[in-house]
Amino acid sequence: MSFDTIIRNGTIVTASDTFRCDVGIRNGRIIAMAENLDDADEIIDASGLYVMPGGIDSHVHLAQPSGDGIVMADDFASGTLSAAFGGNTTVMPFCLQEKGSTLREALKAYHAKAEGECYIDVSFHIIVTDPTSHVLGQELPALVADGYTSIKVFMTYENLRLRDDEILATLDSARTSGALVMVHCENEDAIRFLIGRHEANGEFAAKYHATSRPVAAEREATHRALSLAEIVDTPIVIVHVSNRQAMEEIQRARARGSKVAGETCPQYLMLTADDLNATELEGAKFVCSPPPRDAESQIACWEGLQNGTFDLFSSDHCPFRYDDDAGKLNEKGKRNFRWIPNGIPGVETRLPILFSEGVSKGRIDLNRFVALSSTNHAKLYGLYPRKGTIAIGSDADIALWDPKKSVVITNDILHHGADYTPYEGLAITGWPVRVMVRGKTVINGEALVAEKGLGNYLARARSPLV
């Protein structure tokens, strides 16, 4: 048997097993796993390296409309390039339905943005902001049948949020069509009240973003989202959970028998609200929602990654330039925290942070790392076993990790479109040194060796959760 590529001498790590063997690749797929494979056009020596499934980041914002005069820092080219350098082989950006438009119109626009631009594979979630009877009764069922099997709804942001009755209608349509629903849980009315109080008191600095979005606003919305899902018996994903109280809502819902998945992100492990209280306007760099909390919340989120409360570890990559009139320091944002674009970059640093802070420091093992970074994403969102594992028949989406490589994160070594990283100066142990998409090397060391356009769009099966 001949191969296009053989990976030798590495340690294979999946979500369930760790073992030694060679990996044989042909036509973009893994077709053999055994000792002493031979006869290949290319042989990669992975001595001293972990051979893992490429990362899947299922929560990424790219080229998304962000308000008047505000421009997101990453398009599909820079965003997927940055993801590849961070050990990822698939990302799942959001396709935003703007009010008054249809889901099909939104998808057409996003496919046009992504066409020929991607270095790695992509698949879309659809953000539903205008759940008309046509959208829920006709479009959504047809799109699920076409492989668009996940949607997202917001409980915050005035131009995005749905009322409770709209959420119920959307959840009910998802139940009958087989779509998986992701929910951003924060109480918009409470947030608007607190923003108004801060403004009345002359409190406009970035640090007040955190106090205008307290834990209670996230906890209440999480409880409400889970209750609404229970009313119509629909599975949901609670995304970017930042604290113990919201985690406990997920745990209680599961104890009642609800089907719910949980997700957290690097910012809730590494940042706190104190970062928003930086000098001058630096705090704007850390504005995201929900905001980072405190040291106790960091401990809680690690516990959630360890004990299974969280199925997913995603970046919520939502990048804006800092020193830019179209970014964090737009004219209104300089004067009032409410106008600072919400979101931080993180698609390239997600996996190195989880490996270094999790595996290298003994908080999680290698198999849990693979589950949280890749396998669970593939399973939950209908890509497994094509993606998310190293097995015969799976796509040869592979990341080789050097567990001893030391890197200090600085923005000048990253490849996103933002002009800063919130993790500047963070020392990392463990880094991806080679990334392959369907058997083709995209990143080798610090070099890009593939051309833009390698990435494919992925239609997906229905989630097993539904």
N, C-alpha and C positions, 0 to 999 in steps of 0.2 A: 504494500500500500504506500503510495507516495502522497506527500503533503505539500501545501504551499509554505507552511511555517510549522516548526516544532519549537515549543518552549521546554527547555531542559533544566534540571537541577534545582528547580524552585520548590517551595512549599505551597501547596494548594490550600486555600482557605475558602470554605463556603459557610453559609449560615449554620450548618450542622456539623461539619467535619473539617479536620486539618490532617493532611497527609502528603506524601511525596510521590510524584509520578511526572511523566512527560505529558504534554498536551499537544495533540496533533490537530492542525487547522487546515481545512480546505474549503474553498468557495465561501469564505466568510463565516463558517460554522465549525464548531468543535466536533470532530468525527472520531477521535480516539483519545483515550487516557490510559496509559500503560507505562511500564518501564522500558527503557532502551528503544524508543521509537527512532526510526531512521528514514532517510531518503526524503529530503525536503529542499525546496529552493532557498529557504532561509531557516537558520537555526539560531535561536535566542538563548543565550546562557543566563539563567536566572539564579545563579548561585548566590546564596545569602539573601534572597528576596522572597517576599510573599507574592503569590500569584492569586489575585482576587478578582471577583467580578467588578467590572467598571461601576463607578458610583452612579446612582440614579437620584437626581434631585427633583423631587416632585412638587416643589413650590418655588417657582422662579417667575419674576416679572421682567419681560423684555419688550422694548419698543411700545410701551403701553401709554396711551394718552393720559396726561397727568394734570390737566388744568391749564388755564390761560397762561401762555408764556413759559410754561414749565416743560422741560424736555428730559426724558429719561436718559441716563448716561450710556446704556447699552442697547444696541440693536442686536439682531440675531447673529451677526458675524462676531462682534466683540464678546457678546455674552456666551456663545458656545465655545469660543476660543478660550476664554477665561475658565469656563467649566472644565474643558479638556485638560488644561494645565493643573487643575485641582483634582484630577483622577476620575472625572466623570465621563461617562459614555452616552448618557441619555439625560435630557432635561425636559421638564414639563411646564412650559410657560402658560400663562393665562391669556385667553382671548376675551377681551372686554366687549360685551354688548352695550353700546351706548343707547341711552333712552331714545325711543322712537325708531330704532333700527331693529332688524330681525337678527336671529342667531346666524342664519346663513350669510347675511351681509357682513357680519363681524368676522366670521370664519374666512370668507373670501379675502377680506382685507389682511388678515393675519397670515394666511398662506402666501399672499403676495409679498409680504414683508420677509418671510422666511425662505422663500424659494431661492435655491442656489447659494444661500448665505451661510449655511450651518456646517460646522466642523464635526459635530456629533449628532446623534439622532434626537428628534424632538417629538413631542405629542402634546396636544392642547387640552387644558381644562377650559370650560366656557363659564365666564362670569355672567350670571343672569341679573340684570338690573331692571328689566321691564317685562314682568311675567304676564303678558297678555294671554287671553284664551287661545290665540293662534300659536303663540310661542310654546305654551305648555301642552296644548292639545294636539298640535300637529308637528311643529318643528322638533321639539325635544324627542319624542318617540322615534321620528325618522332619523335624527342625528345619532341617537344611541345605536340604532340598527346599522349606521354607517361607521361605527367605531369611535364615536365621541362619547365616551361612557362616564364622564365625570363633569360635574358643574360646581360652581361656588356661589354662595350667597353671602352678603354682608349685612351685619346688624348695626354698622356704624358707617360714617361718611355720608353726608346728606345726599350727595349725588349718586350713591351706590346702594344705600341700605334699602331693605325691604321691610314693610310692616309685618306684624305677626301673621295677619291673614294671608298676606302674599307669600310669606315663608311656608305656611301650611299648604297653600295651593301648589307651591313649587315642590315641596317634599312629597305631596301626594302624587303629582305627575311623575316625579322621579321613581316613586315606588312602583307605579304601574309600567313604566318604560324600562326600568332596570338601570337607571343612572345612580351613581354614587354622589352624594352631596357633601361638599366641604363648607364649613361655616366659620366665618370670622366673627368672634363673639366679644362684642363690647357694646354697652348701653349708650346709644347715641344721645338720647335725651339727657341722661345724667352728664355726659361729656359736655354737651352744649351749655348746660346750666353752670358747670364748673368753669368752663372757658369764660362765660359772661361774668362770673364772680371775680375771676382773676383780672379781667379787663377793667372792671369797675374799680378794682383796687390798684390799678396802675401796674400790674404784674405781667410783663410782656416777654421776659427772658425765656430761653429755651428750656430751662429747668422746669418751668410751669407746664410744659407738655406732659411731663410724668405725673404731676399732681392733678391734672385735669382728666387723666385716664387711670384712676386708682384700681387696685386689685378688686374692690367690690364691684366696679362697673364690668370687669371681665367675668368675675364669678357669677354675678346675676345673669348676665347674658348667656353664659355657658349653661347654667341651670335651665334657663328659658328655652334655649335651642334644644337641649336634650328632652325637655318636657314636650315641646312641639313635635319633635321626632317621635316620641313615644305615643302621642295622640294619634298619629297617622301610621305608626308602625313602620318607620323608615330608618334604615341605617344612616349614620352620618360620620363625618370626620371632623373633629374639633382641631383646628389648625393653630399653630404658633402659641401654644400654652406657655404662660410665663411664671406661674406661681402655684403653690401648694393648694390653695382653696379651689382653683379651677380644676386641678388634678383630682381632688376629692369628689368633685361633681361627676367626673368621668367614672371614677371608681364606684360611686353609688349607683350610677345609671347601669353599669355592667352588673352590679349585684342584683338589680331589679330585672335583669334579663335583656336589656337593650343591647343592640349591636352598635358599638361605637369604637372608632379608632382615634388615637391621640397622637399629636405631633408637637415637638418642640424644636428649638433652633439654637445656633451657637450664641446669639446675643444674650440669651437667658442663662447661659452658663458662664459667660465671660465678662459681661458688662453689668453695671448697676445704674440706678437713677442718678447717682453722684456724677457719672460721666457727662450727663446733660448740664451739670452745674460748672462746666469748665469756664475758664476766663474768656473775656471778650465774647466772640460769637462762636467759639469752638464747640460749644454744646450742641449746635445745630447738626454736627456730624453724626450724633447718636440718636436723633429723633426718628423713632419708628413706633409702630403700634401693633400690639400692646407695647408699652415702653419697658425697658429693662427695670428690674425691681430692686432687690437687695441681696445681701449675701445668703440669707436664709432661703430665699427663693431659688438661688443657684443650687444650693444643697438639695432642695426639694426636686428640682428638675433632673439632677443627676440620679436621684432615687427613682424617679419615673422612668428614666432610661434603663436603669438596672432591673426594676421589678416588673416591667411590662406595661405600665400605665401608658407609656409612649411606644407606639409601634414604629414611628417614623422620626428621623432626624433630618430636617430640611433646612435650607438656608434662608428662605423668604428673601432671596436676593431681589432687592428693589432699589437700584442704584441711581443716585443723582450726583452731579458734580457739586462740590462744596463752594468753591470760590467762583461763582458763575451767576450771572443775572437770570439764567434759565434753570438754576438749581437751588441749593439750600439757601444761598445768600441772594435770593431775588429781593427786590426793593421792599416788598411788603414783609418778606420773611425776616429781614434785618430788624424790622420794627416790632414784630409781633409773632410769637411762637406758633400761632394758629395757621400762619401762612408758610411755615417751613414744610417743604415736601416730606411726607412720611416715607421712610425706607432707608435701608443701608445696604451697601454691597457685601457679598459674602459667598458667592457661588464657588470661588476658587479656594477659599480658606475653610469651608465647611468640613471637608474630610480630614485635612491635616490637623485641625483643631480637635476633632473627635478622636483621631488616632493618638495624638500627643497627650491630650488631657485625659482621655479615656483608657486606651490600651497601654500606652507607655507608663502611665501613672497607676495602673492596676485597678481602675474603676470598673472597666468592662473587659471581657476577653475578646480575642480575635473574631470568634464566630458571632458574637453579639454585635461587634463593629460591622461585619458584613451584612447582618440582618438589618440593622438600623440605617445603613448607608445605601443599600442596594436591594437586597432580596425582598424585604417587606414592601418596598415601594412597588416593585414589579408585581408581587402577588396582589396587593390591595387594588392596584389600578389596571389589572388585566393584561399584563405583559409577560407574566411567568408561564412557562419556563424558557420562553424565547430569550428573555432578559433576566438579569438578576442572579444568575448562578453560573458555575462552571460545571457543565455536564454535557455528555454526548448529545448532540442535536441542538444545543443552545447556540445563539450567536456568539462569536468569539469577541465579545466585549470584555476586555481584560485590562486590569491595571496592575503593574508590578510595583510593589512598595519596598523601599529600603527602610527597615525599621530603625536603623541607627543614624540615618541622615539628619543632621542638625541644620535648621534654617531659622533665621530671624525674619519674621514677616515685616516687610516694609512695602510701601505702595509701589516703589520703583521696580520691584521684582514681579508684580502682578500684571495681569493682562486685561482687566476690565476697563470700562470707559470712565470710571470715576477717578477723581484726582486725589483720593484719600482712601485709607482703609481704617475701620474702627479698631483694628487689631494691631496697629502700628507698634513695632518693638516686641511683639510676643514671640518668645523662643519656642520653637517646635522641634520635637524629636519624632521622626518618621515622616516620609514624604514620597509621593508617587514619582517614579523615575522613568516609567514608560507606560503609555496609554494606547490601547488598540481598540478600534471600532470595526466590528465585523472582520477581524483578522488583519486590518490595515493599521500600521502604526501612525498615530497622529502626533504624539509627543514622544520624543526620545531625549532623555535628560532635560536640558533647558531649551531644546530646539523643536520648533514646529516643522514637521516633515510631511504633512499632508496639505492638500489644497482645500480652500473653501468650497463647499458644495458636496463634501463627502457624506454629510448627515442626511438621513432620510426622515420623512414623516411617518409616524407609527400609528396606524389604527389599532384600537384595543378591544379586547373582549370585555364583557361585563365583569365587574368586581365580584369575587366570591363572597364578599360581605353582603351583597344584595341577592 
